[in-house]
Amino acid sequence: MLKKINLGLVALVLGFGLTITTSAFTAKTSTFWAYQPNADNNLRDYTKYTHTSTPSAQCTEDNEPLPCVIEVPETVTSPTDLQAFFVGKTNSDILALSAQRTPEQ
């Protein structure tokens, strides 16, 4: 009887341990914002971005200093969130969020 209780307790502890371990390593998801170039090309102007579900297939990698689509944490879902996210960031920081660039217009 004692062995059955011990085996049950061990199984329960292992089950909880596995649950905690897998939930601790869940992937963080992102959301994307597409930059709309204009004459000013102010990368930190949150009004120049539109929320998009995936990066645009039309973006091409280039060495020009403009982002195409930036990848931000999933909690940045509104223009106000994006504005708050940009606080303290430089143009270089924003460019680092974009794997793809568009040429300056």
N, C-alpha and C positions, 0 to 999 in steps of 0.2 A: 504493500500500500504506500509506504514512504517513497519507494522508487518511482511510482507512478506520479506522485505529487512533485517530486524533484524534476522528473522529465517534463512535466507540464509547466513547471515554473521556468525551467531553462528555455523551453520553446517560447513561452510568453516573453521572456527577456530578450531573446534573439529576435522575435518579431517586432518588438518595440524598437530595438536597436536598428534593425533594417529600415523601418519606417522613418526614423529620425535621420538616419544617414542619407537616404535617398531624397528626402525633402530638403536637406541642407545643401544639396548640390543641384538644385533645379536651375535651368538656364534662365538668365535674365533676357527679356525680350526688348526689342527696340521699336521705335517708330521713326518715320522719315518725313522730312520737310524739303520740298523742292524750292530752290532759290530762283527768283525771277529777276534777272539782271535789268538794270536801268541805267540812266546816265550817271547817277551818283555812285553806284556800286558799293554801297555801304553794307558790308556783310553782317553787321550787327543790327540792322534795321529789321525787326521781326515782321513788319508789315510786308516785306518783300518775299516772304516764304508762304507756300501753300502746303497744307498737310496732305500727305499721300500715303497709300498703304504699302507701296513697294518702291524701290528705286526705279527710276525711269530707264527703260531699255534704250532710250535715245541718248543718254549721257555717254560721252566718250572721254577717255582719259587724256588729259592734256596738261601741260605745265603752266598754263595761265593761272593767275591768282583769283579765280572765282570758283566757288563750289557749284556742283550741279544739284546733288541731293545730299543732305546731311543726315546722319544717323544719330539719334538722341535717345535717352531712356524712355521707356513706354509711358511714363507718367507725364511727359510733355505732349499734351494732346490739344491744347488751345493756344491761340496767339499770346494770351497773357502768360501761360506757362512758358512759352518760348522766350518771351521777353525776360522773364525771371531767370531762365536758364542762361541767357546771354550775359547777365550781369557779371562783370569781372573778367570776361573772356576777351581775348585779342582776336584780330583777324586770323592770325596763325592758328590759334586754338580752334576756330571755326573751320578753317581749311583742313585741319587734322581730322575733323569729323566726317569729311567727305572723301571717299575713295576715288571719286570721279570729278572731273573739272570741266567747265565750259570755257571757251575762249572769251576774252573781254570783248564787249560790244561797244 
